[in-house]
Amino acid sequence: MIAPVMKLVEIFQQRSPDHMLTITGEDMPTNDMTLAASFQTDLPAHEALDEAFRLTNAEDWTAYPQLTVAPGQHASTSIGDVVRIDGQAYQCGKRGWKRIPFNQ
């Protein structure tokens, strides 16, 4: 039996709460992001994105042992935040995820 290939999933959030004021449908800036959490998974990318969103929209992120939470305060993942899966980044939008370049 072949072992599943694990992927690193990293959740980056906007540092500035003002980013929510700029939502008009265009791409959100990604130059002021901070790593909020990460986890390993063998899920395909589209399922890993849903899992990242679910885990980081809980009241208590520490309730999920698979989630490594970075120090500091974090909000729920929302529009403008970025999830990177093994180097490929996706930005949370009004209706799902958009693949983006991301060099952080």
A tleap script that builds the chain and sets N, CA, C and O, in Angstrom:
source leaprc.protein.ff14SB
mol = sequence {
  NMET ILE ALA PRO VAL MET LYS LEU VAL GLU
  ILE PHE GLN GLN ARG SER PRO ASP HIE MET
  LEU THR ILE THR GLY GLU ASP MET PRO THR
  ASN ASP MET THR LEU ALA ALA SER PHE GLN
  THR ASP LEU PRO ALA HIE GLU ALA LEU ASP
  GLU ALA PHE ARG LEU THR ASN ALA GLU ASP
  TRP THR ALA TYR PRO GLN LEU THR VAL ALA
  PRO GLY GLN HIE ALA SER THR SER ILE GLY
  ASP VAL VAL ARG ILE ASP GLY GLN ALA TYR
  GLN CYS GLY LYS ARG GLY TRP LYS ARG ILE
  PRO PHE ASN CGLN
}
set mol.1.N position { 0.844 -1.184 0.000 }
set mol.1.CA position { 0.000 0.000 0.000 }
set mol.1.C position { 0.892 1.253 0.000 }
set mol.1.O position { 1.847 1.346 0.771 }
set mol.2.N position { 0.574 2.181 -0.850 }
set mol.2.CA position { 1.346 3.425 -0.957 }
set mol.2.C position { 0.843 4.425 0.077 }
set mol.2.O position { -0.362 4.630 0.227 }
set mol.3.N position { 1.783 5.044 0.785 }
set mol.3.CA position { 1.420 6.056 1.795 }
set mol.3.C position { 0.896 7.308 1.092 }
set mol.3.O position { 1.401 7.677 0.032 }
set mol.4.N position { -0.115 7.966 1.675 }
set mol.4.CA position { -0.636 9.187 1.063 }
set mol.4.C position { 0.417 10.300 1.069 }
set mol.4.O position { 1.250 10.385 1.972 }
set mol.5.N position { 0.360 11.134 0.058 }
set mol.5.CA position { 1.274 12.267 -0.030 }
set mol.5.C position { 0.687 13.412 0.797 }
set mol.5.O position { -0.407 13.903 0.518 }
set mol.6.N position { 1.430 13.820 1.805 }
set mol.6.CA position { 0.969 14.896 2.678 }
set mol.6.C position { 1.354 16.247 2.090 }
set mol.6.O position { 2.429 16.406 1.511 }
set mol.7.N position { 0.462 17.212 2.247 }
set mol.7.CA position { 0.684 18.570 1.772 }
set mol.7.C position { 0.667 19.521 2.960 }
set mol.7.O position { -0.079 19.326 3.919 }
set mol.8.N position { 1.507 20.558 2.879 }
set mol.8.CA position { 1.498 21.601 3.897 }
set mol.8.C position { 0.485 22.662 3.495 }
set mol.8.O position { 0.550 23.209 2.394 }
set mol.9.N position { -0.442 22.946 4.385 }
set mol.9.CA position { -1.462 23.976 4.170 }
set mol.9.C position { -1.183 25.102 5.161 }
set mol.9.O position { -1.153 24.881 6.371 }
set mol.10.N position { -0.976 26.327 4.630 }
set mol.10.CA position { -0.692 27.486 5.476 }
set mol.10.C position { -1.776 28.533 5.263 }
set mol.10.O position { -2.150 28.825 4.127 }
set mol.11.N position { -2.274 29.092 6.348 }
set mol.11.CA position { -3.327 30.111 6.295 }
set mol.11.C position { -2.707 31.451 6.665 }
set mol.11.O position { -2.176 31.613 7.764 }
set mol.12.N position { -2.776 32.413 5.745 }
set mol.12.CA position { -2.259 33.759 5.963 }
set mol.12.C position { -3.435 34.716 6.056 }
set mol.12.O position { -4.384 34.626 5.277 }
set mol.13.N position { -3.368 35.626 7.007 }
set mol.13.CA position { -4.436 36.608 7.173 }
set mol.13.C position { -3.898 38.023 7.047 }
set mol.13.O position { -2.725 38.284 7.315 }
set mol.14.N position { -4.775 38.935 6.635 }
set mol.14.CA position { -4.435 40.340 6.520 }
set mol.14.C position { -4.086 40.865 7.913 }
set mol.14.O position { -4.779 40.561 8.884 }
set mol.15.N position { -3.020 41.648 8.011 }
set mol.15.CA position { -2.652 42.253 9.300 }
set mol.15.C position { -3.569 43.420 9.641 }
set mol.15.O position { -3.891 43.652 10.806 }
set mol.16.N position { -3.982 44.145 8.618 }
set mol.16.CA position { -4.759 45.366 8.836 }
set mol.16.C position { -6.253 45.087 8.729 }
set mol.16.O position { -6.703 44.508 7.740 }
set mol.17.N position { -7.030 45.493 9.734 }
set mol.17.CA position { -8.485 45.307 9.627 }
set mol.17.C position { -9.093 46.195 8.547 }
set mol.17.O position { -10.237 45.982 8.147 }
set mol.18.N position { -8.336 47.197 8.067 }
set mol.18.CA position { -8.853 48.093 7.040 }
set mol.18.C position { -9.020 47.410 5.694 }
set mol.18.O position { -9.689 47.946 4.810 }
set mol.19.N position { -8.411 46.209 5.518 }
set mol.19.CA position { -8.534 45.551 4.212 }
set mol.19.C position { -9.994 45.276 3.870 }
set mol.19.O position { -10.351 45.237 2.692 }
set mol.20.N position { -10.830 45.088 4.860 }
set mol.20.CA position { -12.245 44.810 4.600 }
set mol.20.C position { -12.955 46.012 3.984 }
set mol.20.O position { -14.006 45.860 3.362 }
set mol.21.N position { -12.389 47.200 4.151 }
set mol.21.CA position { -13.010 48.401 3.599 }
set mol.21.C position { -12.798 48.524 2.101 }
set mol.21.O position { -13.464 49.332 1.454 }
set mol.22.N position { -11.883 47.741 1.532 }
set mol.22.CA position { -11.551 47.877 0.118 }
set mol.22.C position { -12.206 46.817 -0.760 }
set mol.22.O position { -11.860 46.701 -1.936 }
set mol.23.N position { -13.124 46.056 -0.228 }
set mol.23.CA position { -13.730 44.969 -0.996 }
set mol.23.C position { -14.721 45.541 -2.014 }
set mol.23.O position { -15.793 46.033 -1.663 }
set mol.24.N position { -14.322 45.458 -3.285 }
set mol.24.CA position { -15.203 45.913 -4.359 }
set mol.24.C position { -15.213 44.920 -5.499 }
set mol.24.O position { -15.751 45.206 -6.568 }
set mol.25.N position { -14.629 43.766 -5.287 }
set mol.25.CA position { -14.597 42.744 -6.318 }
set mol.25.C position { -13.237 42.585 -6.969 }
set mol.25.O position { -12.985 41.568 -7.615 }
set mol.26.N position { -12.343 43.572 -6.816 }
set mol.26.CA position { -11.016 43.422 -7.393 }
set mol.26.C position { -10.134 42.601 -6.456 }
set mol.26.O position { -10.516 42.283 -5.330 }
set mol.27.N position { -8.945 42.268 -6.955 }
set mol.27.CA position { -8.011 41.499 -6.134 }
set mol.27.C position { -7.649 42.275 -4.873 }
set mol.27.O position { -7.467 43.492 -4.906 }
set mol.28.N position { -7.551 41.562 -3.780 }
set mol.28.CA position { -7.164 42.172 -2.519 }
set mol.28.C position { -5.645 42.201 -2.438 }
set mol.28.O position { -4.982 41.315 -2.977 }
set mol.29.N position { -5.082 43.209 -1.771 }
set mol.29.CA position { -3.622 43.241 -1.618 }
set mol.29.C position { -3.146 42.094 -0.734 }
set mol.29.O position { -3.834 41.688 0.203 }
set mol.30.N position { -1.962 41.581 -1.045 }
set mol.30.CA position { -1.409 40.475 -0.255 }
set mol.30.C position { -0.044 40.832 0.317 }
set mol.30.O position { 0.710 39.947 0.722 }
set mol.31.N position { 0.278 42.116 0.354 }
set mol.31.CA position { 1.605 42.528 0.807 }
set mol.31.C position { 1.708 42.710 2.316 }
set mol.31.O position { 2.797 42.983 2.819 }
set mol.32.N position { 0.623 42.570 3.045 }
set mol.32.CA position { 0.659 42.752 4.499 }
set mol.32.C position { -0.045 41.584 5.188 }
set mol.32.O position { -1.043 41.760 5.887 }
set mol.33.N position { 0.504 40.389 4.971 }
set mol.33.CA position { -0.108 39.177 5.503 }
set mol.33.C position { 0.765 38.599 6.613 }
set mol.33.O position { 1.973 38.828 6.663 }
set mol.34.N position { 0.126 37.851 7.492 }
set mol.34.CA position { 0.855 37.145 8.538 }
set mol.34.C position { 0.350 35.699 8.599 }
set mol.34.O position { -0.836 35.434 8.405 }
set mol.35.N position { 1.264 34.780 8.871 }
set mol.35.CA position { 0.893 33.377 8.992 }
set mol.35.C position { 0.062 33.201 10.261 }
set mol.35.O position { 0.508 33.543 11.356 }
set mol.36.N position { -1.142 32.667 10.107 }
set mol.36.CA position { -2.034 32.472 11.243 }
set mol.36.C position { -2.033 31.028 11.738 }
set mol.36.O position { -2.112 30.780 12.941 }
set mol.37.N position { -1.942 30.072 10.803 }
set mol.37.CA position { -2.006 28.662 11.194 }
set mol.37.C position { -1.537 27.794 10.037 }
set mol.37.O position { -1.393 28.260 8.906 }
set mol.38.N position { -1.301 26.527 10.341 }
set mol.38.CA position { -0.923 25.567 9.306 }
set mol.38.C position { -1.338 24.166 9.748 }
set mol.38.O position { -1.586 23.911 10.926 }
set mol.39.N position { -1.405 23.267 8.764 }
set mol.39.CA position { -1.669 21.862 9.059 }
set mol.39.C position { -1.221 21.022 7.871 }
set mol.39.O position { -0.985 21.545 6.781 }
set mol.40.N position { -1.109 19.734 8.089 }
set mol.40.CA position { -0.748 18.774 7.050 }
set mol.40.C position { -1.999 18.001 6.660 }
set mol.40.O position { -2.840 17.695 7.505 }
set mol.41.N position { -2.117 17.687 5.366 }
set mol.41.CA position { -3.260 16.912 4.908 }
set mol.41.C position { -2.910 16.129 3.655 }
set mol.41.O position { -1.972 16.472 2.934 }
set mol.42.N position { -3.670 15.080 3.407 }
set mol.42.CA position { -3.534 14.357 2.144 }
set mol.42.C position { -4.731 14.623 1.230 }
set mol.42.O position { -4.890 13.962 0.204 }
set mol.43.N position { -5.569 15.588 1.601 }
set mol.43.CA position { -6.734 15.944 0.794 }
set mol.43.C position { -6.308 16.623 -0.504 }
set mol.43.O position { -5.263 17.272 -0.540 }
set mol.44.N position { -7.104 16.487 -1.580 }
set mol.44.CA position { -6.829 17.266 -2.782 }
set mol.44.C position { -6.982 18.755 -2.473 }
set mol.44.O position { -7.642 19.119 -1.500 }
set mol.45.N position { -6.379 19.613 -3.288 }
set mol.45.CA position { -6.337 21.056 -3.004 }
set mol.45.C position { -7.719 21.645 -2.738 }
set mol.45.O position { -7.884 22.382 -1.766 }
set mol.46.N position { -8.714 21.345 -3.569 }
set mol.46.CA position { -10.034 21.961 -3.372 }
set mol.46.C position { -10.653 21.558 -2.037 }
set mol.46.O position { -11.356 22.359 -1.422 }
set mol.47.N position { -10.409 20.351 -1.587 }
set mol.47.CA position { -10.920 19.915 -0.285 }
set mol.47.C position { -10.085 20.507 0.854 }
set mol.47.O position { -10.621 20.828 1.915 }
set mol.48.N position { -8.780 20.650 0.635 }
set mol.48.CA position { -7.905 21.247 1.651 }
set mol.48.C position { -8.283 22.711 1.890 }
set mol.48.O position { -8.218 23.187 3.023 }
set mol.49.N position { -8.677 23.427 0.832 }
set mol.49.CA position { -9.131 24.814 0.989 }
set mol.49.C position { -10.378 24.871 1.866 }
set mol.49.O position { -10.468 25.703 2.769 }
set mol.50.N position { -11.327 23.997 1.605 }
set mol.50.CA position { -12.544 23.948 2.428 }
set mol.50.C position { -12.213 23.603 3.876 }
set mol.50.O position { -12.792 24.168 4.804 }
set mol.51.N position { -11.284 22.676 4.062 }
set mol.51.CA position { -10.886 22.278 5.414 }
set mol.51.C position { -10.197 23.434 6.146 }
set mol.51.O position { -10.446 23.656 7.331 }
set mol.52.N position { -9.335 24.164 5.442 }
set mol.52.CA position { -8.665 25.320 6.048 }
set mol.52.C position { -9.693 26.361 6.480 }
set mol.52.O position { -9.593 26.923 7.571 }
set mol.53.N position { -10.666 26.614 5.636 }
set mol.53.CA position { -11.716 27.582 5.958 }
set mol.53.C position { -12.515 27.117 7.177 }
set mol.53.O position { -12.787 27.905 8.082 }
set mol.54.N position { -12.887 25.842 7.197 }
set mol.54.CA position { -13.677 25.292 8.306 }
set mol.54.C position { -12.913 25.370 9.626 }
set mol.54.O position { -13.458 25.808 10.639 }
set mol.55.N position { -11.658 24.948 9.610 }
set mol.55.CA position { -10.872 24.925 10.847 }
set mol.55.C position { -10.633 26.323 11.411 }
set mol.55.O position { -10.571 26.497 12.628 }
set mol.56.N position { -10.499 27.315 10.543 }
set mol.56.CA position { -10.174 28.666 11.004 }
set mol.56.C position { -11.400 29.571 11.090 }
set mol.56.O position { -11.272 30.791 11.194 }
set mol.57.N position { -12.572 28.976 11.047 }
set mol.57.CA position { -13.800 29.718 11.303 }
set mol.57.C position { -14.507 29.169 12.537 }
set mol.57.O position { -15.701 29.388 12.742 }
set mol.58.N position { -13.753 28.465 13.337 }
set mol.58.CA position { -14.274 27.937 14.591 }
set mol.58.C position { -14.032 28.953 15.706 }
set mol.58.O position { -13.159 29.815 15.597 }
set mol.59.N position { -14.796 28.843 16.748 }
set mol.59.CA position { -14.647 29.728 17.910 }
set mol.59.C position { -13.272 29.552 18.564 }
set mol.59.O position { -12.628 30.522 18.964 }
set mol.60.N position { -12.841 28.292 18.664 }
set mol.60.CA position { -11.577 27.989 19.346 }
set mol.60.C position { -10.700 27.136 18.439 }
set mol.60.O position { -10.900 25.927 18.331 }
set mol.61.N position { -9.735 27.765 17.791 }
set mol.61.CA position { -8.857 27.043 16.870 }
set mol.61.C position { -8.073 25.954 17.582 }
set mol.61.O position { -7.726 24.950 16.959 }
set mol.62.N position { -7.786 26.118 18.857 }
set mol.62.CA position { -6.986 25.128 19.581 }
set mol.62.C position { -7.754 23.826 19.818 }
set mol.62.O position { -7.178 22.851 20.301 }
set mol.63.N position { -9.026 23.801 19.488 }
set mol.63.CA position { -9.819 22.584 19.629 }
set mol.63.C position { -9.459 21.554 18.557 }
set mol.63.O position { -9.880 20.400 18.640 }
set mol.64.N position { -8.687 21.964 17.555 }
set mol.64.CA position { -8.302 21.072 16.462 }
set mol.64.C position { -6.820 20.734 16.587 }
set mol.64.O position { -5.968 21.562 16.265 }
set mol.65.N position { -6.507 19.529 17.049 }
set mol.65.CA position { -5.103 19.172 17.281 }
set mol.65.C position { -4.257 19.163 16.009 }
set mol.65.O position { -3.038 19.318 16.092 }
set mol.66.N position { -4.863 18.988 14.842 }
set mol.66.CA position { -4.094 18.974 13.596 }
set mol.66.C position { -3.664 20.376 13.158 }
set mol.66.O position { -2.825 20.513 12.268 }
set mol.67.N position { -4.228 21.409 13.771 }
set mol.67.CA position { -3.955 22.794 13.395 }
set mol.67.C position { -2.862 23.378 14.295 }
set mol.67.O position { -3.008 23.402 15.517 }
set mol.68.N position { -1.779 23.843 13.692 }
set mol.68.CA position { -0.728 24.547 14.417 }
set mol.68.C position { -1.032 26.034 14.314 }
set mol.68.O position { -0.986 26.609 13.226 }
set mol.69.N position { -1.340 26.650 15.436 }
set mol.69.CA position { -1.763 28.052 15.462 }
set mol.69.C position { -0.574 28.930 15.819 }
set mol.69.O position { 0.107 28.696 16.818 }
set mol.70.N position { -0.329 29.947 14.992 }
set mol.70.CA position { 0.751 30.897 15.257 }
set mol.70.C position { 0.369 31.765 16.449 }
set mol.70.O position { -0.817 31.985 16.692 }
set mol.71.N position { 1.351 32.263 17.198 }
set mol.71.CA position { 1.051 33.137 18.333 }
set mol.71.C position { 0.324 34.402 17.878 }
set mol.71.O position { 0.498 34.865 16.751 }
set mol.72.N position { -0.481 34.940 18.763 }
set mol.72.CA position { -1.202 36.184 18.478 }
set mol.72.C position { -2.682 35.951 18.303 }
set mol.72.O position { -3.167 34.822 18.373 }
set mol.73.N position { -3.385 37.029 18.075 }
set mol.73.CA position { -4.828 36.956 17.860 }
set mol.73.C position { -5.122 36.747 16.386 }
set mol.73.O position { -4.424 37.276 15.521 }
set mol.74.N position { -6.153 35.979 16.108 }
set mol.74.CA position { -6.535 35.709 14.730 }
set mol.74.C position { -8.046 35.819 14.591 }
set mol.74.O position { -8.798 35.459 15.497 }
set mol.75.N position { -8.469 36.316 13.453 }
set mol.75.CA position { -9.892 36.383 13.132 }
set mol.75.C position { -10.243 35.173 12.272 }
set mol.75.O position { -9.358 34.435 11.839 }
set mol.76.N position { -11.508 34.976 12.033 }
set mol.76.CA position { -11.913 33.920 11.117 }
set mol.76.C position { -11.387 34.231 9.724 }
set mol.76.O position { -11.302 35.393 9.326 }
set mol.77.N position { -11.034 33.183 8.990 }
set mol.77.CA position { -10.593 33.375 7.610 }
set mol.77.C position { -11.734 33.981 6.816 }
set mol.77.O position { -12.878 33.536 6.901 }
set mol.78.N position { -11.397 35.025 6.029 }
set mol.78.CA position { -12.436 35.738 5.282 }
set mol.78.C position { -11.869 36.283 3.981 }
set mol.78.O position { -10.723 36.005 3.629 }
set mol.79.N position { -12.667 37.050 3.279 }
set mol.79.CA position { -12.287 37.620 1.989 }
set mol.79.C position { -10.941 38.329 2.104 }
set mol.79.O position { -10.712 39.127 3.014 }
set mol.80.N position { -10.059 38.016 1.159 }
set mol.80.CA position { -8.739 38.624 1.123 }
set mol.80.C position { -7.654 37.776 1.751 }
set mol.80.O position { -6.477 37.961 1.442 }
set mol.81.N position { -8.018 36.850 2.625 }
set mol.81.CA position { -7.021 35.989 3.249 }
set mol.81.C position { -6.522 34.957 2.237 }
set mol.81.O position { -7.184 34.694 1.233 }
set mol.82.N position { -5.361 34.379 2.505 }
set mol.82.CA position { -4.700 33.487 1.554 }
set mol.82.C position { -4.418 32.139 2.214 }
set mol.82.O position { -3.981 32.068 3.362 }
set mol.83.N position { -4.680 31.074 1.457 }
set mol.83.CA position { -4.286 29.722 1.863 }
set mol.83.C position { -3.284 29.233 0.836 }
set mol.83.O position { -3.548 29.249 -0.367 }
set mol.84.N position { -2.115 28.791 1.329 }
set mol.84.CA position { -1.078 28.264 0.438 }
set mol.84.C position { -0.958 26.770 0.693 }
set mol.84.O position { -0.797 26.324 1.829 }
set mol.85.N position { -1.042 26.008 -0.393 }
set mol.85.CA position { -0.934 24.553 -0.308 }
set mol.85.C position { 0.286 24.131 -1.111 }
set mol.85.O position { 0.301 24.229 -2.338 }
set mol.86.N position { 1.307 23.660 -0.405 }
set mol.86.CA position { 2.564 23.245 -1.040 }
set mol.86.C position { 3.055 24.261 -2.065 }
set mol.86.O position { 3.446 23.891 -3.171 }
set mol.87.N position { 3.035 25.535 -1.699 }
set mol.87.CA position { 3.586 26.579 -2.545 }
set mol.87.C position { 2.602 27.259 -3.470 }
set mol.87.O position { 2.897 28.349 -3.960 }
set mol.88.N position { 1.447 26.672 -3.734 }
set mol.88.CA position { 0.438 27.300 -4.593 }
set mol.88.C position { -0.567 28.042 -3.715 }
set mol.88.O position { -1.131 27.464 -2.785 }
set mol.89.N position { -0.789 29.323 -4.012 }
set mol.89.CA position { -1.637 30.162 -3.158 }
set mol.89.C position { -3.013 30.391 -3.773 }
set mol.89.O position { -3.179 30.455 -4.991 }
set mol.90.N position { -3.993 30.512 -2.875 }
set mol.90.CA position { -5.381 30.767 -3.249 }
set mol.90.C position { -5.904 31.862 -2.329 }
set mol.90.O position { -5.696 31.815 -1.117 }
set mol.91.N position { -6.584 32.847 -2.909 }
set mol.91.CA position { -7.139 33.933 -2.099 }
set mol.91.C position { -8.636 33.715 -1.931 }
set mol.91.O position { -9.344 33.376 -2.880 }
set mol.92.N position { -9.103 33.918 -0.700 }
set mol.92.CA position { -10.520 33.777 -0.389 }
set mol.92.C position { -11.280 34.953 -0.996 }
set mol.92.O position { -10.927 36.110 -0.768 }
set mol.93.N position { -12.307 34.656 -1.757 }
set mol.93.CA position { -13.125 35.686 -2.388 }
set mol.93.C position { -14.561 35.622 -1.913 }
set mol.93.O position { -14.897 34.853 -1.013 }
set mol.94.N position { -15.399 36.430 -2.519 }
set mol.94.CA position { -16.817 36.450 -2.145 }
set mol.94.C position { -17.495 35.114 -2.414 }
set mol.94.O position { -18.408 34.709 -1.695 }
set mol.95.N position { -17.030 34.431 -3.469 }
set mol.95.CA position { -17.653 33.167 -3.851 }
set mol.95.C position { -16.601 32.100 -4.139 }
set mol.95.O position { -16.554 31.544 -5.236 }
set mol.96.N position { -15.779 31.825 -3.168 }
set mol.96.CA position { -14.804 30.760 -3.350 }
set mol.96.C position { -13.374 31.247 -3.377 }
set mol.96.O position { -13.050 32.308 -2.844 }
set mol.97.N position { -12.520 30.454 -4.007 }
set mol.97.CA position { -11.077 30.660 -3.984 }
set mol.97.C position { -10.563 30.973 -5.374 }
set mol.97.O position { -11.049 30.436 -6.369 }
set mol.98.N position { -9.561 31.859 -5.427 }
set mol.98.CA position { -8.927 32.232 -6.693 }
set mol.98.C position { -7.432 31.980 -6.571 }
set mol.98.O position { -6.801 32.419 -5.610 }
set mol.99.N position { -6.867 31.276 -7.539 }
set mol.99.CA position { -5.428 31.020 -7.550 }
set mol.99.C position { -4.690 32.320 -7.822 }
set mol.99.O position { -5.043 33.061 -8.739 }
set mol.100.N position { -3.659 32.597 -7.020 }
set mol.100.CA position { -2.918 33.864 -7.142 }
set mol.100.C position { -1.420 33.628 -6.991 }
set mol.100.O position { -1.008 32.607 -6.440 }
set mol.101.N position { -0.596 34.565 -7.478 }
set mol.101.CA position { 0.824 34.536 -7.136 }
set mol.101.C position { 0.977 35.063 -5.712 }
set mol.101.O position { 0.278 35.998 -5.320 }
set mol.102.N position { 1.872 34.481 -4.946 }
set mol.102.CA position { 2.039 34.883 -3.554 }
set mol.102.C position { 3.443 34.520 -3.122 }
set mol.102.O position { 3.799 33.341 -3.109 }
set mol.103.N position { 4.240 35.497 -2.771 }
set mol.103.CA position { 5.641 35.258 -2.443 }
set mol.103.C position { 5.961 35.641 -1.005 }
set mol.103.O position { 6.801 36.510 -0.766 }
set mol.104.N position { 5.329 35.030 -0.089 }
set mol.104.CA position { 5.601 35.335 1.318 }
set mol.104.C position { 6.124 34.114 2.027 }
set mol.104.O position { 6.412 34.170 3.223 }
savepdb mol mol.pdb
quit
